[in-house]
Amino acid sequence: MEAVLAGRIMQRCRTSFLAEAVGRRRALLVGEGPGRLLVELLRTAPDIEVTVVEQSPGMIREAKSRIEKKGLHACRVEFLAVDALTWNPCVRGFDLIVTHFFLDCFGPVELESLIGKLGDSATDDARWLLGDFCIPKRGWRRFRALAIHATMYAFFRAATGLSARRLTPPDDFLRNAGFQLVERRLFSLGLIHSDQWVRRAP
Ligand SMILES: C[S@@+](CC[C@H](N)C(=O)[O-])C[C@H]1O[C@@H](n2cnc3c(N)ncnc32)[C@H](O)[C@@H]1O
C-alpha cells in the first residue's frame, strides 16, 4: 500500500499529530509494523518510553533495524511479539496510544473488544493518535474510495488472511472508551484520515 498510495502521504498521515507526543511519558504503539512512526516518535519525544505490540517478528526486526540505521537507541523501546487481541495490557499505564493503519484490519466484534481493552490501558488524560483509511460521505470521492477499499480488502484477505471484509469506523467504540475527537485531518481526497482523540476526565 505504501508503494501504491504514495508513501509520503501515508507518512504525512502518521506524523500529522506527532507534536502531541511531546511531554507524554509512556506510549503504546499497536500494529506498528516496520517502525516508520516509531523512529519519528523517538526523535520528537526524547524522554518517552515506548511499548510496541506487533505480532510479526519480521516487522519487529525491521523496526529495530530502522532505529539503528537512524542512529537512535532502542533501549527506550519494549517490543512485544504478541497478538493484540489476546494480549493483556497493564491498566492505566499509557498516556499515549498510537494505532496507524491497524484498526482497519478488524471487524466490528474484534474492534469493540480491542478498543475497549486498549482504552482500559490508557490514563485519564491519554491521547490516541490514529491514521486509517476512510470513506467520504458523498460524491465521486466516495465511489473512488469504495472501489479502492473493495480491491484492498480482497487483496489483503487473500494475501494475509485478513479477517475483516470491509472497513468498520472505530469512532463509536473510541467514544464508548471515553475518548473525544479533537481533530481529524484528511489526505488523498478523503481516502485517509489522521485523528487526534483525547480522553478527558468526566
Ligand atoms: C497494515 S499494517 C500497518 C503497519 C504500520 N502501523 C503502518 O503505519 O504502516 C498492520 C500491522 O499490524 C500488525 N498486526 C495485525 N494484526 C495484529 C494483531 N492482532 N496483533 C498485533 N499486531 C497485528 C501486522 O503485523 C502489521 O504489521
The ligand as a Tripos MOL2 file, in Angstrom:
@<TRIPOS>MOLECULE
LIG
   27    29     1     0     0
SMALL
NO_CHARGES

@<TRIPOS>ATOM
      1 C1         -1.3590   -2.5710    7.7410 C.3       1 LIG1
      2 S1         -0.0120   -2.8460    8.7880 S.3       1 LIG1
      3 C2          0.2910   -1.2210    9.4630 C.3       1 LIG1
      4 C3          1.6850   -1.0660    9.9320 C.3       1 LIG1
      5 C4          2.0760    0.3140   10.4590 C.3       1 LIG1
      6 N1          1.3290    0.7060   11.6390 N.3       1 LIG1
      7 C5          1.9640    1.3830    9.4000 C.2       1 LIG1
      8 O1          1.5650    2.5050    9.7400 O.co2     1 LIG1
      9 O2          2.3320    1.1350    8.2610 O.co2     1 LIG1
     10 C6         -0.7620   -3.6650   10.1680 C.3       1 LIG1
     11 C7          0.2430   -4.1820   11.1600 C.3       1 LIG1
     12 O3         -0.4650   -4.7290   12.2660 O.3       1 LIG1
     13 C8          0.0950   -5.9750   12.6130 C.3       1 LIG1
     14 N2         -0.9950   -6.7770   13.1890 N.ar      1 LIG1
     15 C9         -2.0930   -7.2440   12.5450 C.ar      1 LIG1
     16 N3         -2.9000   -7.8940   13.3960 N.ar      1 LIG1
     17 C10        -2.2900   -7.8280   14.6080 C.ar      1 LIG1
     18 C11        -2.6380   -8.3030   15.8950 C.ar      1 LIG1
     19 N4         -3.7630   -8.9980   16.1040 N.pl3     1 LIG1
     20 N5         -1.7960   -8.0470   16.9420 N.ar      1 LIG1
     21 C12        -0.6420   -7.3320   16.7310 C.ar      1 LIG1
     22 N6         -0.2670   -6.8690   15.5340 N.ar      1 LIG1
     23 C13        -1.0800   -7.1120   14.4790 C.ar      1 LIG1
     24 C14         0.6540   -6.5590   11.3150 C.3       1 LIG1
     25 O4          1.6840   -7.4850   11.5450 O.3       1 LIG1
     26 C15         1.1330   -5.2990   10.6110 C.3       1 LIG1
     27 O5          2.4760   -5.0110   10.9440 O.3       1 LIG1
@<TRIPOS>BOND
     1     1     2 1
     2     2     3 1
     3     2    10 1
     4     3     4 1
     5     4     5 1
     6     5     6 1
     7     5     7 1
     8     7     8 2
     9     7     9 1
    10    10    11 1
    11    11    12 1
    12    11    26 1
    13    12    13 1
    14    13    14 1
    15    13    24 1
    16    14    15 ar
    17    14    23 ar
    18    15    16 ar
    19    16    17 ar
    20    17    18 ar
    21    17    23 ar
    22    18    19 1
    23    18    20 ar
    24    20    21 ar
    25    21    22 ar
    26    22    23 ar
    27    24    25 1
    28    24    26 1
    29    26    27 1
@<TRIPOS>SUBSTRUCTURE
     1 LIG1         1 GROUP 0 **** ****
